């Protein structure tokens, strides 16, 4: 349930969720001594003592639309009133939302924002490297790279060190450390090359459908849903705040 605050025949706030402290703060700012509690919402609408301030239900009228192709815009509002034996009082506020079509550049930018997190996932993984005939599992995280590089630079000429990998211990020489670091660099570079390629692939698209057909995650087109003109539930949207 969402509500709206009306003052002097105009929308003061809304739509917003039930929040006793927030509403009481607004009533105080309006100079009213009235206060509400959690139980007050059982008798909506609430008409306050000044006769000018009212707390009513908010009814959103949102056209069904596909968020892959359209944005939810702002709203216009209309106060609905009912006549009683003594007065005409507001009972609710209608909020009518508009939608606007997304541009190709907008969709491209949104999709490119999804590429970097996936590149980081690909970059921070594990690889198997053969060291002295033993397969060791090496993390490719930046922390592990720094640790291995520090170990290499601090190793005395001709010395070795014992290093704990994910699956085993291994005695490493400077040559071993250089080999492991180079294999990590190959994997990391692969992830950046992938990111560069995907960004170029998105930029080369000439339609919104082509942009959504660019596979970014391991899941095949996870964002695909109803296409342009498809019916999507109105509660599957992101709304602007008050």
DOLO-808808 format. One record per atom (N, C-alpha, C, O): y, x negated, z. Coordinates in steps of 0.02 Angstrom, whole numbers, padded with zeros to 5 digits, always signed. Layout:
YXZ
...
//
This chain:
-00060-00042+00000
+00000+00000+00000
+00062-00044+00000
+00068-00091+00039
+00109-00028-00044
+00173-00062-00045
+00228-00011-00035
+00220+00048-00048
+00285-00035-00011
+00338+00010+00008
+00405-00014-00020
+00410-00068-00049
+00455+00028-00011
+00523+00012-00033
+00572+00037+00019
+00561+00087+00052
+00627+00001+00025
+00680+00020+00072
+00740+00043+00032
+00766+00007-00010
+00762+00104+00046
+00819+00134+00012
+00877+00138+00061
+00868+00156+00120
+00937+00121+00037
+00996+00126+00080
+01055+00151+00038
+01071+00122-00015
+01085+00203+00060
+01142+00234+00026
+01127+00250-00047
+01167+00238-00091
+01067+00279-00058
+01048+00302-00124
+01030+00249-00173
+01023+00262-00233
+01022+00187-00149
+01005+00132-00194
+00946+00093-00166
+00933+00094-00105
+00911+00058-00210
+00855+00017-00188
+00881-00045-00152
+00918-00085-00180
+00862-00052-00089
+00882-00110-00050
+00830-00166-00056
+00847-00224-00066
+00766-00147-00050
+00712-00195-00055
+00650-00161-00084
+00639-00102-00074
+00610-00200-00119
+00547-00174-00142
+00532-00193-00214
+00576-00214-00252
+00469-00186-00231
+00414-00167-00186
+00390-00226-00145
+00393-00283-00167
+00366-00213-00084
+00340-00266-00042
+00286-00237+00004
+00286-00177+00017
+00240-00279+00027
+00186-00255+00070
+00210-00237+00139
+00265-00256+00159
+00169-00200+00176
+00187-00180+00244
+00196-00241+00288
+00152-00284+00293
+00254-00246+00320
+00269-00302+00364
+00320-00277+00416
+00379-00272+00401
+00295-00263+00475
+00337-00233+00527
+00396-00277+00544
+00453-00254+00548
+00382-00342+00555
+00436-00387+00576
+00489-00393+00522
+00549-00394+00537
+00468-00397+00460
+00515-00403+00404
+00559-00341+00399
+00620-00346+00391
+00528-00283+00404
+00566-00220+00398
+00615-00213+00456
+00673-00194+00445
+00593-00227+00517
+00638-00222+00574
+00697-00270+00568
+00752-00255+00590
+00685-00329+00539
+00739-00376+00529
+00790-00348+00479
+00850-00357+00488
+00766-00315+00427
+00811-00285+00378
+00850-00227+00409
+00910-00219+00396
+00817-00188+00451
+00852-00133+00485
+00908-00160+00530
+00962-00131+00533
+00894-00215+00563
+00945-00247+00605
+01003-00271+00564
+01061-00263+00583
+00988-00301+00506
+01042-00325+00462
+01085-00268+00436
+01144-00277+00423
+01055-00209+00430
+01093-00150+00407
+01131-00117+00464
+01166-00067+00453
+01125-00144+00524
+01161-00116+00581
+01128-00057+00613
+01161-00019+00650
+01064-00047+00600
+01028+00010+00629
+00992-00011+00693
+00968-00067+00698
+00989+00035+00740
+00951+00022+00801
+00879+00045+00795
+00837+00029+00838
+00864+00083+00742
+00795+00106+00732
+00748+00047+00723
+00767-00005+00695
+00687+00054+00747
+00635+00005+00737
+00569+00041+00723
+00560+00099+00742
+00524+00006+00689
+00460+00036+00672
+00404-00005+00704
+00415-00061+00727
+00344+00023+00705
+00284-00011+00729
+00229-00002+00678
+00239+00030+00626
+00172-00031+00692
+00115-00024+00645
+00095+00049+00636
+00071+00068+00583
+00106+00089+00688
+00086+00160+00684
+00135+00200+00642
+00120+00256+00621
+00195+00173+00631
+00247+00211+00595
+00226+00227+00524
+00247+00278+00496
+00184+00185+00495
+00166+00194+00425
+00120+00254+00414
+00108+00274+00357
+00096+00284+00468
+00055+00344+00461
+00096+00405+00442
+00069+00456+00421
+00162+00400+00450
+00205+00458+00435
+00256+00442+00380
+00315+00460+00386
+00233+00409+00329
+00277+00395+00272
+00292+00459+00235
+00249+00502+00230
+00353+00468+00207
+00410+00422+00212
+00444+00425+00281
+00436+00474+00318
+00482+00373+00297
+00518+00370+00360
+00592+00374+00345
+00619+00335+00306
+00625+00422+00377
+00697+00432+00367
+00732+00411+00432
+00719+00439+00485
+00777+00362+00428
+00806+00333+00488
+00868+00373+00510
+00892+00418+00475
+00891+00356+00570
+00940+00398+00605
+01008+00403+00571
+01044+00452+00582
+01026+00355+00529
+01091+00359+00496
+01091+00408+00438
+01144+00424+00411
+01033+00432+00418
+01028+00480+00363
+01037+00447+00295
+01035+00481+00243
+01048+00382+00294
+01061+00346+00231
+01006+00295+00214
+01004+00269+00158
+00963+00282+00261
+00913+00230+00253
+00843+00261+00257
+00829+00301+00302
+00801+00242+00210
+00735+00274+00206
+00683+00222+00186
+00696+00178+00145
+00625+00227+00216
+00568+00185+00199
+00516+00229+00165
+00490+00276+00196
+00502+00215+00102
+00459+00259+00062
+00404+00218+00028
+00407+00157+00025
+00356+00253+00001
+00302+00221-00036
+00328+00197-00104
+00370+00228-00136
+00302+00140-00125
+00318+00113-00191
+00260+00127-00238
+00202+00111-00222
+00275+00155-00295
+00224+00169-00345
+00239+00127-00407
+00291+00136-00440
+00193+00082-00423
+00203+00038-00481
+00172+00070-00543
+00115+00093-00542
+00209+00069-00596
+00185+00093-00660
+00182+00032-00707
+00233+00010-00734
+00122+00006-00715
+00112-00056-00753
+00068-00041-00813
+00011-00020-00805
+00093-00051-00873
+00051-00039-00932
-00009-00087-00932
-00003-00145-00912
-00066-00062-00953
-00124-00106-00960
-00111-00155-01017
-00086-00136-01070
-00129-00218-01005
-00114-00269-01055
-00160-00328-01045
-00192-00335-00992
-00163-00370-01094
-00205-00430-01091
-00162-00489-01071
-00119-00510-01110
-00173-00518-01012
-00130-00573-00989
-00138-00637-01029
-00099-00684-01021
-00189-00640-01072
-00195-00698-01116
-00141-00697-01169
-00122-00749-01195
-00115-00638-01185
-00067-00631-01239
+00001-00605-01218
+00050-00610-01255
+00005-00576-01157
+00067-00545-01135
+00085-00567-01064
+00042-00584-01024
+00150-00566-01050
+00176-00579-00983
+00200-00514-00953
+00224-00469-00987
+00192-00509-00888
+00222-00453-00852
+00295-00467-00839
+00312-00520-00812
+00338-00422-00858
+00409-00432-00850
+00436-00402-00786
+00398-00390-00739
+00500-00390-00785
+00533-00360-00727
+00524-00284-00729
+00490-00258-00773
+00554-00250-00682
+00545-00178-00677
+00612-00142-00675
+00664-00171-00658
+00610-00079-00693
+00664-00033-00678
+00639+00013-00623
+00579+00022-00615
+00684+00041-00585
+00663+00083-00529
+00696+00152-00531
+00751+00161-00558
+00661+00200-00503
+00686+00269-00500
+00666+00300-00433
+00608+00299-00414
+00715+00326-00398
+00702+00358-00334
+00681+00431-00346
+00717+00469-00379
+00624+00450-00319
+00600+00519-00325
+00618+00556-00261
+00602+00533-00206
+00650+00612-00268
+00674+00651-00210
+00639+00719-00207
+00617+00746-00257
+00637+00745-00146
+00611+00813-00136
+00661+00851-00093
+00693+00823-00048
+00667+00914-00107
+00714+00957-00070
+00678+00989-00011
+00625+01019-00019
+00708+00981+00048
+00683+01014+00107
+00729+01071+00125
+00777+01085+00089
+00716+01104+00180
+00758+01160+00201
+00829+01138+00220
+00875+01178+00220
+00836+01074+00238
+00901+01051+00261
+00933+00997+00218
+00993+00984+00224
+00894+00965+00176
+00923+00909+00138
+00877+00891+00079
+00820+00912+00075
+00905+00850+00035
+00865+00820-00019
+00852+00748+00001
+00899+00708+00009
+00789+00731+00009
+00771+00666+00036
+00726+00627-00012
+00684+00657-00047
+00733+00562-00015
+00689+00521-00057
+00618+00519-00027
+00611+00516+00034
+00568+00520-00070
+00499+00518-00046
+00460+00458-00074
+00410+00437-00044
+00483+00430-00129
+00451+00370-00156
+00496+00340-00209
+00545+00370-00231
+00479+00278-00228
+00515+00243-00282
+00464+00225-00336
+00411+00196-00321
+00480+00242-00398
+00439+00223-00455
+00464+00157-00483
+00524+00150-00496
+00419+00109-00491
+00436+00045-00521
+00400+00040-00588
+00339+00036-00590
+00438+00041-00641
+00410+00037-00709
+00418-00034-00736
+00474-00058-00746
+00362-00065-00748
+00362-00135-00771
+00359-00138-00847
+00330-00095-00880
+00389-00191-00873
+00386-00204-00945
+00340-00263-00956
+00325-00302-00910
+00317-00271-01018
+00277-00329-01036
+00309-00361-01098
+00342-00327-01137
+00298-00425-01106
+00324-00460-01164
+00270-00505-01193
+00228-00532-01156
+00270-00513-01258
+00219-00553-01291
+00230-00627-01280
+00287-00651-01285
+00178-00664-01264
+00183-00735-01255
+00194-00769-01323
+00169-00747-01374
+00232-00824-01322
+00243-00863-01382
+00186-00913-01390
+00151-00929-01341
+00178-00938-01449
+00127-00989-01462
+00140-01052-01420
+00094-01080-01392
+00203-01073-01417
+00220-01133-01378
+00205-01123-01304
+00182-01169-01270
+00217-01063-01279
+00203-01049-01208
+00128-01054-01193
+00109-01084-01143
+00087-01026-01236
+00015-01028-01226
-00009-01101-01233
-00053-01122-01195
+00019-01137-01280
+00000-01208-01287
+00015-01246-01223
-00027-01285-01199
+00074-01236-01195
+00093-01272-01134
+00047-01254-01076
+00027-01297-01037
+00030-01189-01071
-00014-01167-01018
-00083-01199-01024
-00112-01221-00975
-00108-01203-01085
-00174-01233-01096
-00173-01308-01083
-00220-01336-01055
-00118-01341-01104
-00114-01413-01092
-00110-01429-01018
-00130-01483-00996
-00083-01383-00979
-00082-01393-00906
-00152-01391-00876
-00163-01415-00820
-00200-01363-00912
-00269-01361-00888
-00307-01425-00905
-00361-01437-00878
-00280-01465-00950
-00316-01523-00974
-00317-01579-00923
-00369-01610-00911
-00260-01593-00892
-00256-01649-00845
-00304-01642-00786
-00337-01691-00769
-00309-01584-00754
-00358-01577-00699
-00429-01590-00722
-00469-01619-00685
-00446-01569-00783
-00513-01581-00809
-00523-01655-00823
-00578-01681-00813
-00471-01689-00847
-00475-01761-00859
-00488-01797-00792
-00528-01844-00789
-00454-01776-00739
-00464-01807-00674
-00535-01797-00650
-00565-01841-00619
-00563-01738-00664
-00632-01726-00644
-00679-01772-00682
-00727-01800-00654
-00665-01781-00747
-00707-01826-00788
-00698-01899-00767
-00746-01938-00768
-00638-01917-00747
-00623-01985-00727
-00657-02003-00661
-00683-02058-00653
-00656-01957-00613
-00683-01969-00547
-00754-01943-00542
-00767-01887-00520
-00800-01985-00564
-00870-01965-00566
-00912-02025-00543
-00888-02066-00505
-00973-02030-00565
-01017-02087-00550
-01051-02110-00614
-01065-02070-00658
-01064-02174-00618
-01100-02203-00675
-01156-02247-00648
-01155-02269-00591
-01205-02259-00690
-01260-02304-00672
-01251-02370-00708
-01244-02372-00769
-01251-02425-00670
-01241-02492-00698
-01301-02535-00676
-01321-02534-00618
-01328-02573-00723
-01384-02617-00707
-01357-02684-00682
-01320-02718-00718
-01376-02702-00621
-01353-02765-00591
-01415-02804-00571
-01452-02785-00526
-01425-02859-00605
-01482-02903-00590
-01548-02865-00592
-01592-02876-00551
-01554-02821-00642
-01616-02783-00651
-01623-02722-00608
-01674-02688-00610
-01572-02707-00568
-01573-02647-00524
-01519-02599-00546
-01461-02619-00556
-01536-02534-00554
-01487-02483-00570
-01450-02461-00507
-01481-02436-00460
-01386-02471-00507
-01345-02449-00450
-01298-02393-00474
-01274-02394-00530
-01287-02345-00430
-01242-02289-00445
-01174-02305-00417
-01165-02315-00357
-01124-02307-00461
-01057-02329-00443
-01008-02271-00451
-01006-02238-00503
-00969-02260-00400
-00915-02211-00405
-00859-02239-00448
-00844-02298-00446
-00828-02195-00488
-00773-02217-00532
-00705-02194-00505
-00655-02195-00541
-00703-02174-00442
-00639-02153-00413
-00590-02212-00410
-00611-02270-00412
-00527-02197-00404
-00476-02250-00400
-00486-02291-00337
-00474-02352-00338
-00506-02259-00283
-00517-02295-00221
-00572-02347-00229
-00566-02404-00205
-00627-02328-00263
-00682-02375-00274
-00661-02432-00319
-00681-02489-00309
-00620-02417-00370
-00597-02469-00414
-00555-02521-00377
-00562-02581-00387
-00511-02496-00334
-00469-02541-00294
-00512-02584-00248
-00501-02644-00241
-00562-02553-00218
-00606-02589-00172
-00644-02645-00208
-00650-02700-00182
-00671-02629-00267
-00708-02680-00305
-00663-02736-00330
-00682-02794-00329
-00603-02718-00352
-00556-02769-00375
-00534-02814-00318
-00529-02875-00327
-00522-02785-00260
-00504-02825-00201
-00560-02872-00182
-00549-02930-00164
-00622-02846-00186
-00680-02888-00170
-00685-02947-00218
-00701-03003-00198
-00671-02934-00282
-00675-02987-00332
-00623-03041-00320
-00639-03100-00323
-00561-03020-00308
-00507-03069-00299
-00515-03109-00235
-00489-03165-00230
-00549-03082-00186
-00556-03117-00122
-00619-03159-00118
-00629-03197-00071
-00663-03153-00169
-00726-03188-00168
-00716-03262-00185
-00685-03279-00235
-00742-03305-00143
-00734-03378-00155
-00776-03398-00215
-00827-03367-00230
-00755-03451-00251
-00793-03473-00310
-00866-03488-00292
-00880-03525-00245
-00912-03459-00331
-00982-03470-00322
-01013-03429-00266
-01074-03431-00257
-00973-03391-00229
-00998-03351-00174
-01024-03283-00198
-01010-03263-00255
-01061-03249-00155
-01084-03181-00169
-01068-03138-00109
-01050-03162-00055
-01074-03072-00119
-01063-03025-00063
-01113-02969-00068
-01137-02952-00122
-01129-02941-00011
-01172-02882-00009
-01129-02819-00013
-01081-02811+00024
-01147-02776-00059
-01105-02717-00072
-01150-02654-00070
-01204-02653-00099
-01125-02604-00036
-01163-02542-00030
-01141-02492-00083
-01083-02471-00085
-01188-02472-00126
-01175-02421-00177
-01202-02354-00153
-01228-02348-00097
-01197-02303-00194
-01219-02237-00174
-01294-02234-00161
-01317-02195-00119
-01332-02274-00198
-01405-02270-00193
-01439-02331-00163
-01498-02328-00144
-01402-02387-00158
-01435-02448-00134
-01383-02501-00118
-01324-02495-00135
-01407-02555-00084
-01367-02615-00075
-01382-02664-00132
-01436-02662-00161
-01333-02706-00146
-01344-02758-00197
-01303-02819-00180
-01247-02814-00154
-01331-02878-00196
-01295-02940-00187
-01257-02955-00252
-01287-02960-00305
-01191-02961-00247
-01149-02966-00306
-01114-03032-00310
-01087-03058-00261
-01114-03059-00370
-01073-03118-00385
-01009-03096-00419
-01000-03037-00432
-00965-03142-00432
-00903-03126-00468
-00919-03098-00537
-00886-03052-00560
-00970-03126-00569
-00990-03101-00635
-01015-03029-00630
-00999-02987-00672
-01054-03014-00578
-01077-02945-00568
-01019-02897-00557
-01016-02843-00586
-00972-02917-00515
-00914-02875-00501
-00873-02863-00564
-00851-02807-00576
-00862-02915-00603
-00825-02906-00666
-00861-02857-00712
-00829-02816-00745
-00927-02862-00715
-00966-02817-00758
-00960-02745-00735
-00949-02700-00775
-00965-02734-00670
-00960-02666-00643
-00891-02637-00656
-00884-02580-00679
-00840-02677-00642
-00771-02653-00652
-00758-02637-00726
-00724-02588-00742
-00786-02678-00771
-00776-02665-00843
-00811-02600-00864
-00785-02563-00906
-00869-02585-00835
-00904-02523-00851
-00866-02462-00824
-00865-02409-00856
-00836-02470-00766
-00794-02415-00740
-00734-02404-00785
-00716-02347-00800
-00703-02459-00808
-00646-02453-00853
-00664-02416-00917
-00624-02377-00943
-00724-02429-00943
-00746-02393-01003
-00749-02319-00990
-00725-02279-01031
-00777-02299-00933
-00783-02228-00917
-00715-02196-00906
-00702-02140-00930
-00671-02231-00872
-00604-02204-00859
-00566-02197-00925
-00532-02146-00935
-00572-02246-00968
-00537-02243-01032
-00563-02185-01074
-00524-02152-01110
-00628-02171-01070
-00657-02114-01106
-00623-02049-01085
-00608-02006-01126
-00609-02042-01020
-00579-01980-00995
-00507-01973-01020
-00485-01918-01036
-00470-02030-01024
-00402-02026-01049
-00401-02015-01125
-00358-01979-01150
-00448-02044-01160
-00453-02032-01231
-00468-01958-01244
-00442-01928-01291
-00511-01929-01201
-00527-01858-01207
-00464-01816-01197
-00452-01768-01234
-00425-01833-01146
-00364-01795-01133
-00316-01799-01192
-00287-01749-01212
-00307-01859-01218
-00262-01869-01276
-00286-01827-01335
-00246-01795-01370
-00351-01827-01347
-00379-01790-01403
-00370-01715-01394
-00353-01680-01442
-00381-01690-01333
-00375-01618-01321
-00303-01595-01327
-00290-01540-01353
-00256-01634-01304
-00186-01616-01311
-00166-01612-01384
-00130-01566-01405
-00190-01659-01423
-00177-01657-01495
-00210-01597-01528
-00182-01566-01573
-00270-01580-01504
-00305-01522-01532
-00267-01458-01518
-00261-01415-01562
-00240-01451-01458
-00200-01393-01441
-00137-01391-01482
-00118-01339-01508
-00103-01448-01489
-00040-01451-01526
-00050-01433-01600
-00005-01407-01632
-00109-01446-01626
-00121-01433-01697
-00138-01360-01711
-00143-01340-01770
-00147-01320-01660
-00166-01249-01670
-00107-01211-01700
-00049-01224-01684
-00123-01165-01744
-00071-01125-01777
-00070-01053-01754
-00029-01013-01778
-00114-01034-01708
-00115-00966-01681
-00137-00968-01608
-00168-01016-01585
-00121-00915-01572
-00140-00911-01502
-00216-00909-01494
-00243-00940-01448
-00250-00873-01538
-00323-00871-01535
-00353-00940-01542
-00401-00957-01508
-00325-00981-01587
-00350-01049-01596
-00341-01089-01531
-00385-01129-01513
-00285-01079-01498
-00273-01115-01435
-00326-01098-01383
-00352-01142-01350
-00342-01034-01377
-00392-01014-01327
-00462-01036-01347
-00506-01039-01304
-00473-01050-01410
-00539-01072-01433
-00550-01147-01421
-00606-01172-01431
-00498-01183-01399
-00507-01253-01383
-00545-01257-01317
-00521-01234-01265
-00605-01287-01319
-00646-01294-01259
-00620-01351-01215
-00617-01408-01238
-00603-01334-01154
-00575-01385-01109
-00624-01401-01052
-00634-01460-01036
-00653-01351-01023
-00701-01363-00969
-00772-01362-00998
-00782-01347-01056
-00820-01377-00955
-00890-01376-00977
-00914-01305-00990
-00962-01294-01027
-00880-01256-00960
-00896-01187-00973
-00867-01169-01041
-00809-01183-01055
-00906-01138-01084
-00884-01123-01151
-00831-01068-01151
-00846-01010-01138
-00768-01088-01165
-00712-01041-01168
-00711-00995-01108
-00718-00934-01117
-00702-01021-01047
-00705-00980-00987
-00652-00926-00983
-00660-00877-00947
-00596-00936-01020
-00541-00888-01015
-00546-00831-01066
-00504-00786-01068
-00598-00834-01107
-00602-00782-01158
-00617-00715-01127
-00657-00709-01081
-00583-00665-01152
-00592-00597-01128
-00573-00550-01183
-00580-00567-01242
-00548-00490-01165
-00525-00445-01217
-00472-00478-01260
-00427-00511-01233
-00476-00470-01324
-00428-00501-01369
-00365-00457-01374
-00359-00408-01338
-00321-00475-01417
-00258-00439-01423
-00272-00364-01432
-00311-00344-01474
-00238-00325-01390
-00248-00252-01392
-00304-00228-01348
-00313-00168-01340
-00342-00275-01317
-00395-00255-01272
-00367-00224-01209
-00309-00236-01191
-00406-00184-01177
-00384-00150-01116
-00405-00191-01056
-00464-00208-01048
-00358-00207-01014
-00371-00247-00955
-00344-00209-00895
-00291-00178-00899
-00379-00211-00839
-00357-00176-00779
-00287-00200-00759
-00271-00259-00765
-00246-00153-00737
-00178-00170-00718
-00176-00215-00657
-00125-00249-00646
-00228-00216-00615
-00226-00258-00556
-00245-00330-00572
-00250-00371-00526
-00256-00346-00636
-00272-00414-00656
-00210-00447-00681
-00210-00476-00736
-00156-00444-00642
-00093-00471-00666
-00058-00509-00611
-00074-00502-00552
-00010-00551-00633
+00033-00586-00587
+00101-00552-00590
+00129-00543-00645
+00128-00534-00533
+00190-00497-00532
+00247-00541-00507
+00236-00589-00470
+00307-00522-00528
+00366-00558-00503
+00379-00535-00431
+00367-00478-00413
+00405-00581-00391
+00421-00563-00322
+00485-00523-00318
+00521-00514-00367
+00499-00500-00257
+00559-00460-00248
+00619-00505-00241
+00675-00481-00233
//
